Amino acid sequence: MLEAKSCFAKAEGYFFDGKYKNAVHEYFNVIRLNPKYVTAYVNLGNCYNKLKLYPEAEKSYSKAISLEPRSITAYYNRGITRSLIGSLDKALEDYTTAINLNPNYAHIYINRGNVKAKLHFYEEAIEDYSTALTLDSNYTEAYHNRGLAKLKLGKEQEAFEDIEKAFILKEKNNVKS
């Protein structure tokens, strides 16, 4: 077990340094030593996403989910991958499952809202962006994306207000940096 943790730490270092192929190799070592190490499968999927190897990423997240069906991170990341490859209905399912497991992560609502917007479900997207803002009232992307969805529905004044709020928050955050 200690050897698996050592390989995991090495893999994390490679990932942090942007050496994704090296990280993949080390995550495989982790999995060889401990085939039920859920986080190794999730992080392997993250490497594959960085390498744009989306089918492999999807398989890694699915394996993590088979080992830990309540892994919010695995569902969330698989949703990202599925969205990237255009499997929007499946991405929507993954984000919904992640939300059902824990409804307190604003970024999951943002991503689900983005998928709904791509599917032209603008009212539902607005609901997700609004929920994200209930969870984090300073979420710039939520205001921006909600504004764009409102614009698609012809709600120009509301859209302008949201987009302006996003701009103000972004400027405020840039001043703090």
Buried (B, 14 or more C-beta within 10 A) or exposed (E): EEEBEBBBEBBBEBBEEEBBEBBBBBBBBBBEBBEEBBBBBBBBBBBBBBBEBBEBBBBBBBBBBEBBEEBBBBBBBBBBBBBBEEBBEBBBBBBBBBBEBEEEBBBBBBBBBBBBBBBEBBEBBBBBBBBBBEBBEEBBBBBBBBBBBBBBEEBEEBBEBBBEBBBEBBEEEEEEE
